[in-house]
Amino acid sequence: MIATAAMIAVGAVGLSLVLTLYRLLKGPHAPDRVLALDTLAINAIALIVLFGVLFATTMYFEVALLFAMVGFVTTVAFCKFLLRGNVIE
């Protein structure tokens, strides 16, 4: 039962990744692209966690935590670059 639900969720998150990738490529402005990149990172984290549930291992959860930290830092760096023009002051 859990495997079936996880496979359906993987399909839904995969579709969400494709739609977010479309928004990343066709976004009219830079802030739209930054939000799409952040959403893409969140969807990728969800996909990693779903694979951890599907394969019943805890290694994927640690990878998801690391990916979440990197995604947060990149989103903050992109936002600082768009607002100020530089990342490091």
C-alpha positions as MATLAB code, in Angstrom:
seq = 'MIATAAMIAVGAVGLSLVLTLYRLLKGPHAPDRVLALDTLAINAIALIVLFGVLFATTMYFEVALLFAMVGFVTTVAFCKFLLRGNVIE';
ca = [
       0.000    0.000    0.000;
       2.790    2.441    0.902;
       4.702    1.504   -2.254;
       1.693    2.290   -4.431;
       1.118    5.640   -2.740;
       4.814    6.476   -3.024;
       4.827    5.672   -6.741;
       1.778    7.887   -7.321;
       3.462   10.672   -5.336;
       6.680   10.239   -7.359;
       4.644   10.710  -10.535;
       2.958   13.837   -9.159;
       6.243   15.346   -7.995;
       7.850   14.465  -11.332;
       5.077   16.317  -13.155;
       5.584   19.235  -10.801;
       9.308   19.231  -11.600;
       8.586   19.398  -15.332;
       6.120   22.275  -14.921;
       8.526   24.166  -12.671;
      11.341   23.650  -15.161;
       9.101   25.186  -17.826;
       8.547   28.233  -15.585;
      12.296   28.451  -14.970;
      13.044   28.547  -18.685;
      10.125   30.778  -19.747;
       9.899   33.094  -16.732;
       9.382   36.674  -17.867;
      11.511   38.260  -15.133;
      14.488   37.309  -12.971;
      12.510   37.086   -9.688;
      10.146   34.597  -11.357;
      13.132   32.471  -12.287;
      14.533   32.632   -8.739;
      11.199   31.494   -7.324;
      11.038   28.709   -9.899;
      14.554   27.613   -8.946;
      13.599   27.549   -5.269;
      10.461   25.554   -6.061;
      12.536   23.195   -8.184;
      14.847   22.584   -5.227;
      11.889   21.912   -2.918;
      10.381   19.481   -5.427;
      13.722   17.719   -5.768;
      13.893   17.381   -1.969;
      10.395   15.885   -1.976;
      11.450   13.430   -4.686;
      14.522   12.393   -2.690;
      12.415   11.832    0.442;
       9.902    9.801   -1.555;
      12.697    7.583   -2.860;
      13.837    7.131    0.741;
      10.351    5.974    1.702;
      10.079    3.768   -1.371;
      13.431    2.033   -0.851;
      13.116    1.999    2.970;
      16.523    3.485    3.714;
      17.576    6.484    5.812;
      20.462    7.545    3.576;
      18.112    9.513    1.317;
      16.875   11.600    4.248;
      20.407   12.796    5.000;
      20.887   13.671    1.343;
      17.600   15.595    1.420;
      18.786   17.628    4.421;
      22.042   18.520    2.686;
      20.197   19.424   -0.499;
      17.806   21.633    1.495;
      20.701   23.547    3.042;
      22.371   24.088   -0.333;
      19.064   25.127   -1.897;
      18.449   27.688    0.830;
      21.911   29.202    0.477;
      21.621   29.457   -3.317;
      18.208   31.114   -3.067;
      19.543   33.695   -0.624;
      22.586   34.322   -2.833;
      20.438   34.822   -5.945;
      18.139   37.211   -4.097;
      21.061   39.245   -2.757;
      22.537   39.393   -6.248;
      19.266   40.634   -7.730;
      18.750   43.264   -5.026;
      22.287   44.615   -4.643;
      24.267   43.431   -7.655;
      26.821   41.536   -5.564;
      26.727   38.586   -3.214;
      29.687   39.206   -0.920;
      29.988   42.600    0.694;
];
